[in-house]
Amino acid sequence: MMLLSKSIVSEENNAHSKEDMERQMEQIQEQLTLIHLKLKAKVDSEVWVQFQTKSHSIKQVELEFQKLKQLL
C-alpha cells in the first residue's frame, strides 16, 4: 500500500511539475513576444528618424541647387 501511495504522489508531483513548466514556458514565450515587439518598434522608430534626417538633407541640397541655378 505504501508503494502505491508513493507512486500516486510521485505522479501528482510530476503533473504539477509539468503544468508549472508549461505555464513558465508560456510566460517566457509571452515575454519574448513582447521583447520582439518592443525591438521592432524601436527599429521602426530609428529607421523613421534616419529617413526624416536624410530627407531633410536632400531638401537642403535641392534648395542650395535651386539658389545656384538662379545665380546663373
N, CA, C and O atoms as a CHARMM CRD file, in Angstrom:
* protein
*
  288
    1    1 MET  N      0.83200  -1.19300   0.00000 PROA 1      0.00000
    2    1 MET  CA     0.00000   0.00000   0.00000 PROA 1      0.00000
    3    1 MET  C      0.87500   1.25600   0.00000 PROA 1      0.00000
    4    1 MET  O      0.58700   2.21700  -0.71200 PROA 1      0.00000
    5    2 MET  N      1.92800   1.24400   0.78800 PROA 2      0.00000
    6    2 MET  CA     2.82400   2.39400   0.87400 PROA 2      0.00000
    7    2 MET  C      3.46400   2.68300  -0.48300 PROA 2      0.00000
    8    2 MET  O      3.61100   3.84100  -0.87400 PROA 2      0.00000
    9    3 LEU  N      3.83900   1.62800  -1.19200 PROA 3      0.00000
   10    3 LEU  CA     4.45300   1.78800  -2.50000 PROA 3      0.00000
   11    3 LEU  C      3.47400   2.41300  -3.48700 PROA 3      0.00000
   12    3 LEU  O      3.85600   3.25700  -4.29700 PROA 3      0.00000
   13    4 LEU  N      2.22400   2.00300  -3.41900 PROA 4      0.00000
   14    4 LEU  CA     1.18900   2.55300  -4.29100 PROA 4      0.00000
   15    4 LEU  C      0.96500   4.02500  -4.00000 PROA 4      0.00000
   16    4 LEU  O      0.82500   4.82000  -4.93000 PROA 4      0.00000
   17    5 SER  N      0.92900   4.40800  -2.72700 PROA 5      0.00000
   18    5 SER  CA     0.70300   5.81600  -2.38400 PROA 5      0.00000
   19    5 SER  C      1.89200   6.67300  -2.81600 PROA 5      0.00000
   20    5 SER  O      1.70300   7.80900  -3.25000 PROA 5      0.00000
   21    6 LYS  N      3.11000   6.14900  -2.70500 PROA 6      0.00000
   22    6 LYS  CA     4.28100   6.89800  -3.17900 PROA 6      0.00000
   23    6 LYS  C      4.20700   7.10800  -4.68500 PROA 6      0.00000
   24    6 LYS  O      4.57000   8.16800  -5.19600 PROA 6      0.00000
   25    7 SER  N      3.73400   6.08800  -5.38600 PROA 7      0.00000
   26    7 SER  CA     3.61300   6.18400  -6.83000 PROA 7      0.00000
   27    7 SER  C      2.58700   7.23600  -7.21700 PROA 7      0.00000
   28    7 SER  O      2.81100   8.00500  -8.15200 PROA 7      0.00000
   29    8 ILE  N      1.47500   7.27600  -6.51700 PROA 8      0.00000
   30    8 ILE  CA     0.42700   8.26100  -6.78800 PROA 8      0.00000
   31    8 ILE  C      0.93700   9.66400  -6.49700 PROA 8      0.00000
   32    8 ILE  O      0.72000  10.58100  -7.28900 PROA 8      0.00000
   33    9 VAL  N      1.61600   9.83700  -5.36200 PROA 9      0.00000
   34    9 VAL  CA     2.16500  11.14500  -5.00300 PROA 9      0.00000
   35    9 VAL  C      3.18800  11.57800  -6.04100 PROA 9      0.00000
   36    9 VAL  O      3.22100  12.74000  -6.44600 PROA 9      0.00000
   37   10 SER  N      4.02300  10.63800  -6.47000 PROA 10     0.00000
   38   10 SER  CA     5.03900  10.95900  -7.46700 PROA 10     0.00000
   39   10 SER  C      4.38800  11.40200  -8.77800 PROA 10     0.00000
   40   10 SER  O      4.84000  12.36700  -9.39500 PROA 10     0.00000
   41   11 GLU  N      3.33700  10.71100  -9.20800 PROA 11     0.00000
   42   11 GLU  CA     2.63400  11.09200 -10.43100 PROA 11     0.00000
   43   11 GLU  C      1.98900  12.46400 -10.28600 PROA 11     0.00000
   44   11 GLU  O      2.00100  13.25500 -11.22900 PROA 11     0.00000
   45   12 GLU  N      1.42400  12.75800  -9.10900 PROA 12     0.00000
   46   12 GLU  CA     0.81700  14.06300  -8.87400 PROA 12     0.00000
   47   12 GLU  C      1.87400  15.16100  -8.93200 PROA 12     0.00000
   48   12 GLU  O      1.64900  16.22000  -9.51800 PROA 12     0.00000
   49   13 ASN  N      3.02700  14.89900  -8.32100 PROA 13     0.00000
   50   13 ASN  CA     4.11300  15.88300  -8.35800 PROA 13     0.00000
   51   13 ASN  C      4.59500  16.10900  -9.78800 PROA 13     0.00000
   52   13 ASN  O      4.87500  17.24100 -10.18200 PROA 13     0.00000
   53   14 ASN  N      4.68900  15.03100 -10.56100 PROA 14     0.00000
   54   14 ASN  CA     5.10200  15.17200 -11.95700 PROA 14     0.00000
   55   14 ASN  C      4.07600  15.97800 -12.74600 PROA 14     0.00000
   56   14 ASN  O      4.44100  16.78800 -13.59700 PROA 14     0.00000
   57   15 ALA  N      2.78900  15.75500 -12.46200 PROA 15     0.00000
   58   15 ALA  CA     1.74100  16.50300 -13.15700 PROA 15     0.00000
   59   15 ALA  C      1.83700  17.98200 -12.81200 PROA 15     0.00000
   60   15 ALA  O      1.74400  18.83900 -13.69100 PROA 15     0.00000
   61   16 HSD  N      2.02400  18.27900 -11.52700 PROA 16     0.00000
   62   16 HSD  CA     2.17100  19.68000 -11.11900 PROA 16     0.00000
   63   16 HSD  C      3.43400  20.27100 -11.73900 PROA 16     0.00000
   64   16 HSD  O      3.44400  21.40400 -12.22100 PROA 16     0.00000
   65   17 SER  N      4.47700  19.48600 -11.71200 PROA 17     0.00000
   66   17 SER  CA     5.73500  19.95800 -12.25700 PROA 17     0.00000
   67   17 SER  C      5.59600  20.23500 -13.76100 PROA 17     0.00000
   68   17 SER  O      6.11200  21.23400 -14.26300 PROA 17     0.00000
   69   18 LYS  N      4.90500  19.35300 -14.46400 PROA 18     0.00000
   70   18 LYS  CA     4.70000  19.54000 -15.90100 PROA 18     0.00000
   71   18 LYS  C      3.82600  20.76500 -16.15000 PROA 18     0.00000
   72   18 LYS  O      4.11200  21.56100 -17.04400 PROA 18     0.00000
   73   19 GLU  N      2.76700  20.92000 -15.36600 PROA 19     0.00000
   74   19 GLU  CA     1.89100  22.08700 -15.50700 PROA 19     0.00000
   75   19 GLU  C      2.65600  23.37400 -15.21900 PROA 19     0.00000
   76   19 GLU  O      2.51600  24.36300 -15.93800 PROA 19     0.00000
   77   20 ASP  N      3.46800  23.35300 -14.15600 PROA 20     0.00000
   78   20 ASP  CA     4.27500  24.53400 -13.82000 PROA 20     0.00000
   79   20 ASP  C      5.24500  24.85900 -14.95200 PROA 20     0.00000
   80   20 ASP  O      5.41800  26.01800 -15.32900 PROA 20     0.00000
   81   21 MET  N      5.87100  23.81900 -15.48200 PROA 21     0.00000
   82   21 MET  CA     6.82800  24.01300 -16.56700 PROA 21     0.00000
   83   21 MET  C      6.12400  24.59000 -17.79700 PROA 21     0.00000
   84   21 MET  O      6.64600  25.50200 -18.43700 PROA 21     0.00000
   85   22 GLU  N      4.94900  24.06500 -18.12700 PROA 22     0.00000
   86   22 GLU  CA     4.20300  24.58100 -19.27600 PROA 22     0.00000
   87   22 GLU  C      3.80100  26.03800 -19.05000 PROA 22     0.00000
   88   22 GLU  O      3.87900  26.85400 -19.96900 PROA 22     0.00000
   89   23 ARG  N      3.37400  26.36300 -17.83900 PROA 23     0.00000
   90   23 ARG  CA     2.98900  27.73100 -17.50600 PROA 23     0.00000
   91   23 ARG  C      4.19200  28.66500 -17.62600 PROA 23     0.00000
   92   23 ARG  O      4.08700  29.76300 -18.17200 PROA 23     0.00000
   93   24 GLN  N      5.32800  28.21500 -17.11100 PROA 24     0.00000
   94   24 GLN  CA     6.54100  29.02600 -17.19900 PROA 24     0.00000
   95   24 GLN  C      6.97400  29.21700 -18.65200 PROA 24     0.00000
   96   24 GLN  O      7.42200  30.29700 -19.03700 PROA 24     0.00000
   97   25 MET  N      6.83600  28.16600 -19.45100 PROA 25     0.00000
   98   25 MET  CA     7.20000  28.27200 -20.86500 PROA 25     0.00000
   99   25 MET  C      6.27900  29.25300 -21.58800 PROA 25     0.00000
  100   25 MET  O      6.73400  30.00500 -22.45100 PROA 25     0.00000
  101   26 GLU  N      4.99700  29.25200 -21.24900 PROA 26     0.00000
  102   26 GLU  CA     4.06400  30.21000 -21.83500 PROA 26     0.00000
  103   26 GLU  C      4.43800  31.63800 -21.44400 PROA 26     0.00000
  104   26 GLU  O      4.38700  32.54800 -22.27200 PROA 26     0.00000
  105   27 GLN  N      4.81600  31.83100 -20.17500 PROA 27     0.00000
  106   27 GLN  CA     5.21500  33.16300 -19.71600 PROA 27     0.00000
  107   27 GLN  C      6.47300  33.63000 -20.44500 PROA 27     0.00000
  108   27 GLN  O      6.57400  34.79100 -20.84200 PROA 27     0.00000
  109   28 ILE  N      7.41400  32.73100 -20.61500 PROA 28     0.00000
  110   28 ILE  CA     8.64400  33.07700 -21.33300 PROA 28     0.00000
  111   28 ILE  C      8.31700  33.43400 -22.77900 PROA 28     0.00000
  112   28 ILE  O      8.86400  34.39300 -23.32400 PROA 28     0.00000
  113   29 GLN  N      7.42200  32.66000 -23.40000 PROA 29     0.00000
  114   29 GLN  CA     7.03100  32.95300 -24.78200 PROA 29     0.00000
  115   29 GLN  C      6.37500  34.32700 -24.87500 PROA 29     0.00000
  116   29 GLN  O      6.64700  35.08100 -25.80900 PROA 29     0.00000
  117   30 GLU  N      5.51400  34.65700 -23.91500 PROA 30     0.00000
  118   30 GLU  CA     4.87500  35.97500 -23.89700 PROA 30     0.00000
  119   30 GLU  C      5.91100  37.08300 -23.74000 PROA 30     0.00000
  120   30 GLU  O      5.82000  38.12200 -24.39400 PROA 30     0.00000
  121   31 GLN  N      6.89900  36.85900 -22.86900 PROA 31     0.00000
  122   31 GLN  CA     7.95400  37.85100 -22.67400 PROA 31     0.00000
  123   31 GLN  C      8.77300  38.03000 -23.94900 PROA 31     0.00000
  124   31 GLN  O      9.11400  39.15300 -24.32000 PROA 31     0.00000
  125   32 LEU  N      9.08700  36.92500 -24.61700 PROA 32     0.00000
  126   32 LEU  CA     9.84300  37.00700 -25.86600 PROA 32     0.00000
  127   32 LEU  C      9.05900  37.75900 -26.93900 PROA 32     0.00000
  128   32 LEU  O      9.62800  38.54200 -27.70000 PROA 32     0.00000
  129   33 THR  N      7.76200  37.51700 -26.99200 PROA 33     0.00000
  130   33 THR  CA     6.91900  38.22800 -27.95400 PROA 33     0.00000
  131   33 THR  C      6.92900  39.72200 -27.66900 PROA 33     0.00000
  132   33 THR  O      7.04000  40.53400 -28.58800 PROA 33     0.00000
  133   34 LEU  N      6.81400  40.08500 -26.39400 PROA 34     0.00000
  134   34 LEU  CA     6.83300  41.49600 -26.01200 PROA 34     0.00000
  135   34 LEU  C      8.18100  42.13800 -26.34700 PROA 34     0.00000
  136   34 LEU  O      8.23000  43.25500 -26.86000 PROA 34     0.00000
  137   35 ILE  N      9.26200  41.43600 -26.05700 PROA 35     0.00000
  138   35 ILE  CA    10.60300  41.94300 -26.37700 PROA 35     0.00000
  139   35 ILE  C     10.72400  42.15500 -27.88600 PROA 35     0.00000
  140   35 ILE  O     11.25500  43.17200 -28.33300 PROA 35     0.00000
  141   36 HSD  N     10.23400  41.19900 -28.66100 PROA 36     0.00000
  142   36 HSD  CA    10.28600  41.31400 -30.12100 PROA 36     0.00000
  143   36 HSD  C      9.50900  42.54200 -30.59900 PROA 36     0.00000
  144   36 HSD  O      9.98800  43.28800 -31.45300 PROA 36     0.00000
  145   37 LEU  N      8.32100  42.74800 -30.05300 PROA 37     0.00000
  146   37 LEU  CA     7.51100  43.90400 -30.45500 PROA 37     0.00000
  147   37 LEU  C      8.18600  45.22000 -30.09000 PROA 37     0.00000
  148   37 LEU  O      8.18200  46.16600 -30.87700 PROA 37     0.00000
  149   38 LYS  N      8.76900  45.27600 -28.88200 PROA 38     0.00000
  150   38 LYS  CA     9.46100  46.49800 -28.46200 PROA 38     0.00000
  151   38 LYS  C     10.66900  46.76700 -29.35500 PROA 38     0.00000
  152   38 LYS  O     10.91600  47.90700 -29.74900 PROA 38     0.00000
  153   39 LEU  N     11.41000  45.72300 -29.66800 PROA 39     0.00000
  154   39 LEU  CA    12.58700  45.87500 -30.52500 PROA 39     0.00000
  155   39 LEU  C     12.17800  46.33600 -31.91900 PROA 39     0.00000
  156   39 LEU  O     12.81400  47.21500 -32.50100 PROA 39     0.00000
  157   40 LYS  N     11.11300  45.74000 -32.45100 PROA 40     0.00000
  158   40 LYS  CA    10.62700  46.13700 -33.77600 PROA 40     0.00000
  159   40 LYS  C     10.18700  47.59800 -33.76600 PROA 40     0.00000
  160   40 LYS  O     10.47800  48.33600 -34.70700 PROA 40     0.00000
  161   41 ALA  N      9.49500  48.01700 -32.72500 PROA 41     0.00000
  162   41 ALA  CA     9.05300  49.41200 -32.62900 PROA 41     0.00000
  163   41 ALA  C     10.25200  50.34800 -32.55100 PROA 41     0.00000
  164   41 ALA  O     10.25200  51.41600 -33.16300 PROA 41     0.00000
  165   42 LYS  N     11.28000  49.94400 -31.79300 PROA 42     0.00000
  166   42 LYS  CA    12.47900  50.77300 -31.66700 PROA 42     0.00000
  167   42 LYS  C     13.18900  50.89100 -33.01200 PROA 42     0.00000
  168   42 LYS  O     13.60100  51.98100 -33.40900 PROA 42     0.00000
  169   43 VAL  N     13.32900  49.77500 -33.70400 PROA 43     0.00000
  170   43 VAL  CA    13.98500  49.79100 -35.01400 PROA 43     0.00000
  171   43 VAL  C     13.17600  50.63200 -35.98600 PROA 43     0.00000
  172   43 VAL  O     13.73700  51.44400 -36.72300 PROA 43     0.00000
  173   44 ASP  N     11.84600  50.44400 -35.99600 PROA 44     0.00000
  174   44 ASP  CA    10.99100  51.24100 -36.87600 PROA 44     0.00000
  175   44 ASP  C     11.17000  52.72600 -36.59200 PROA 44     0.00000
  176   44 ASP  O     11.24400  53.53900 -37.51300 PROA 44     0.00000
  177   45 SER  N     11.24000  53.07100 -35.31900 PROA 45     0.00000
  178   45 SER  CA    11.40600  54.46700 -34.92300 PROA 45     0.00000
  179   45 SER  C     12.75600  55.00800 -35.39500 PROA 45     0.00000
  180   45 SER  O     12.83700  56.11400 -35.93100 PROA 45     0.00000
  181   46 GLU  N     13.80400  54.22600 -35.19300 PROA 46     0.00000
  182   46 GLU  CA    15.14000  54.66400 -35.60400 PROA 46     0.00000
  183   46 GLU  C     15.23200  54.81100 -37.11800 PROA 46     0.00000
  184   46 GLU  O     15.83900  55.75900 -37.61800 PROA 46     0.00000
  185   47 VAL  N     14.63600  53.88400 -37.84000 PROA 47     0.00000
  186   47 VAL  CA    14.64100  53.96900 -39.30200 PROA 47     0.00000
  187   47 VAL  C     13.87800  55.21000 -39.74500 PROA 47     0.00000
  188   47 VAL  O     14.31000  55.91100 -40.66100 PROA 47     0.00000
  189   48 TRP  N     12.74700  55.48700 -39.10300 PROA 48     0.00000
  190   48 TRP  CA    11.95000  56.66700 -39.45800 PROA 48     0.00000
  191   48 TRP  C     12.74200  57.95100 -39.21400 PROA 48     0.00000
  192   48 TRP  O     12.71700  58.86500 -40.03900 PROA 48     0.00000
  193   49 VAL  N     13.44100  58.01900 -38.08700 PROA 49     0.00000
  194   49 VAL  CA    14.24800  59.20900 -37.77800 PROA 49     0.00000
  195   49 VAL  C     15.34700  59.37300 -38.82500 PROA 49     0.00000
  196   49 VAL  O     15.58500  60.47900 -39.30800 PROA 49     0.00000
  197   50 GLN  N     16.00600  58.29300 -39.16900 PROA 50     0.00000
  198   50 GLN  CA    17.06200  58.37200 -40.18600 PROA 50     0.00000
  199   50 GLN  C     16.49200  58.79600 -41.53700 PROA 50     0.00000
  200   50 GLN  O     17.09600  59.59800 -42.24900 PROA 50     0.00000
  201   51 PHE  N     15.33400  58.25800 -41.88100 PROA 51     0.00000
  202   51 PHE  CA    14.67800  58.64100 -43.13400 PROA 51     0.00000
  203   51 PHE  C     14.36700  60.13600 -43.14000 PROA 51     0.00000
  204   51 PHE  O     14.61900  60.82300 -44.13000 PROA 51     0.00000
  205   52 GLN  N     13.82100  60.63400 -42.03600 PROA 52     0.00000
  206   52 GLN  CA    13.48900  62.05600 -41.93700 PROA 52     0.00000
  207   52 GLN  C     14.75300  62.91300 -42.05500 PROA 52     0.00000
  208   52 GLN  O     14.75700  63.94000 -42.73400 PROA 52     0.00000
  209   53 THR  N     15.80600  62.48300 -41.39300 PROA 53     0.00000
  210   53 THR  CA    17.07000  63.22400 -41.43500 PROA 53     0.00000
  211   53 THR  C     17.62200  63.27300 -42.85900 PROA 53     0.00000
  212   53 THR  O     18.03000  64.33100 -43.33800 PROA 53     0.00000
  213   54 LYS  N     17.63000  62.12900 -43.52600 PROA 54     0.00000
  214   54 LYS  CA    18.13800  62.08500 -44.90900 PROA 54     0.00000
  215   54 LYS  C     17.25300  62.91500 -45.83300 PROA 54     0.00000
  216   54 LYS  O     17.75400  63.62400 -46.70500 PROA 54     0.00000
  217   55 SER  N     15.94600  62.82700 -45.64400 PROA 55     0.00000
  218   55 SER  CA    15.02400  63.61600 -46.47700 PROA 55     0.00000
  219   55 SER  C     15.27300  65.10500 -46.30000 PROA 55     0.00000
  220   55 SER  O     15.27000  65.86500 -47.26800 PROA 55     0.00000
  221   56 HSD  N     15.48700  65.51200 -45.07000 PROA 56     0.00000
  222   56 HSD  CA    15.77100  66.92400 -44.79000 PROA 56     0.00000
  223   56 HSD  C     17.07700  67.34600 -45.47700 PROA 56     0.00000
  224   56 HSD  O     17.15600  68.41900 -46.07400 PROA 56     0.00000
  225   57 SER  N     18.07800  66.50200 -45.38400 PROA 57     0.00000
  226   57 SER  CA    19.36400  66.80800 -46.03000 PROA 57     0.00000
  227   57 SER  C     19.20000  66.94500 -47.53800 PROA 57     0.00000
  228   57 SER  O     19.76500  67.85200 -48.14900 PROA 57     0.00000
  229   58 ILE  N     18.43500  66.05500 -48.13000 PROA 58     0.00000
  230   58 ILE  CA    18.20400  66.11200 -49.57900 PROA 58     0.00000
  231   58 ILE  C     17.47800  67.39900 -49.94900 PROA 58     0.00000
  232   58 ILE  O     17.81700  68.04400 -50.94100 PROA 58     0.00000
  233   59 LYS  N     16.49200  67.76700 -49.16500 PROA 59     0.00000
  234   59 LYS  CA    15.76000  69.01200 -49.43900 PROA 59     0.00000
  235   59 LYS  C     16.68100  70.22400 -49.33400 PROA 59     0.00000
  236   59 LYS  O     16.57000  71.16400 -50.12200 PROA 59     0.00000
  237   60 GLN  N     17.57700  70.20100 -48.37300 PROA 60     0.00000
  238   60 GLN  CA    18.53300  71.30300 -48.22700 PROA 60     0.00000
  239   60 GLN  C     19.43100  71.40000 -49.45300 PROA 60     0.00000
  240   60 GLN  O     19.69300  72.49500 -49.95000 PROA 60     0.00000
  241   61 VAL  N     19.90000  70.26600 -49.93500 PROA 61     0.00000
  242   61 VAL  CA    20.75400  70.25700 -51.12600 PROA 61     0.00000
  243   61 VAL  C     19.96700  70.76100 -52.33400 PROA 61     0.00000
  244   61 VAL  O     20.48600  71.53300 -53.14000 PROA 61     0.00000
  245   62 GLU  N     18.72100  70.32600 -52.45600 PROA 62     0.00000
  246   62 GLU  CA    17.88400  70.80100 -53.56800 PROA 62     0.00000
  247   62 GLU  C     17.70000  72.31700 -53.51200 PROA 62     0.00000
  248   62 GLU  O     17.77800  72.99100 -54.53900 PROA 62     0.00000
  249   63 LEU  N     17.45900  72.84700 -52.32400 PROA 63     0.00000
  250   63 LEU  CA    17.31400  74.30100 -52.17800 PROA 63     0.00000
  251   63 LEU  C     18.59500  75.02800 -52.57800 PROA 63     0.00000
  252   63 LEU  O     18.54800  76.04200 -53.27500 PROA 63     0.00000
  253   64 GLU  N     19.72300  74.51400 -52.14000 PROA 64     0.00000
  254   64 GLU  CA    21.00600  75.11900 -52.49800 PROA 64     0.00000
  255   64 GLU  C     21.22300  75.05600 -54.01500 PROA 64     0.00000
  256   64 GLU  O     21.72100  76.00600 -54.61800 PROA 64     0.00000
  257   65 PHE  N     20.85300  73.95800 -54.60400 PROA 65     0.00000
  258   65 PHE  CA    20.98900  73.80200 -56.04900 PROA 65     0.00000
  259   65 PHE  C     20.11700  74.81900 -56.78700 PROA 65     0.00000
  260   65 PHE  O     20.55000  75.42900 -57.76500 PROA 65     0.00000
  261   66 GLN  N     18.89000  74.99300 -56.31000 PROA 66     0.00000
  262   66 GLN  CA    17.99800  75.98500 -56.92500 PROA 66     0.00000
  263   66 GLN  C     18.56700  77.39800 -56.79600 PROA 66     0.00000
  264   66 GLN  O     18.47100  78.19800 -57.72600 PROA 66     0.00000
  265   67 LYS  N     19.15200  77.69600 -55.65700 PROA 67     0.00000
  266   67 LYS  CA    19.76800  79.02000 -55.46300 PROA 67     0.00000
  267   67 LYS  C     20.91000  79.22000 -56.45300 PROA 67     0.00000
  268   67 LYS  O     21.04700  80.29400 -57.03900 PROA 67     0.00000
  269   68 LEU  N     21.72100  78.19800 -56.63800 PROA 68     0.00000
  270   68 LEU  CA    22.82700  78.28900 -57.59300 PROA 68     0.00000
  271   68 LEU  C     22.31900  78.47200 -59.02300 PROA 68     0.00000
  272   68 LEU  O     22.89600  79.23000 -59.80200 PROA 68     0.00000
  273   69 LYS  N     21.25100  77.78000 -59.35600 PROA 69     0.00000
  274   69 LYS  CA    20.67200  77.92400 -60.70300 PROA 69     0.00000
  275   69 LYS  C     20.19600  79.35100 -60.94100 PROA 69     0.00000
  276   69 LYS  O     20.34300  79.88700 -62.03900 PROA 69     0.00000
  277   70 GLN  N     19.63200  79.95200 -59.92300 PROA 70     0.00000
  278   70 GLN  CA    19.12600  81.32200 -60.05900 PROA 70     0.00000
  279   70 GLN  C     20.27100  82.31200 -60.25900 PROA 70     0.00000
  280   70 GLN  O     20.10000  83.33700 -60.91800 PROA 70     0.00000
  281   71 LEU  N     21.40700  82.01300 -59.70400 PROA 71     0.00000
  282   71 LEU  CA    22.55600  82.90200 -59.85400 PROA 71     0.00000
  283   71 LEU  C     23.11500  82.86300 -61.27400 PROA 71     0.00000
  284   71 LEU  O     23.76900  83.81200 -61.70800 PROA 71     0.00000
  285   72 LEU  N     22.87000  81.80800 -61.97800 PROA 72     0.00000
  286   72 LEU  CA    23.40400  81.68700 -63.34700 PROA 72     0.00000
  287   72 LEU  C     22.56400  82.38900 -64.31400 PROA 72     0.00000
  288   72 LEU  O     22.86600  82.39000 -65.50800 PROA 72     0.00000
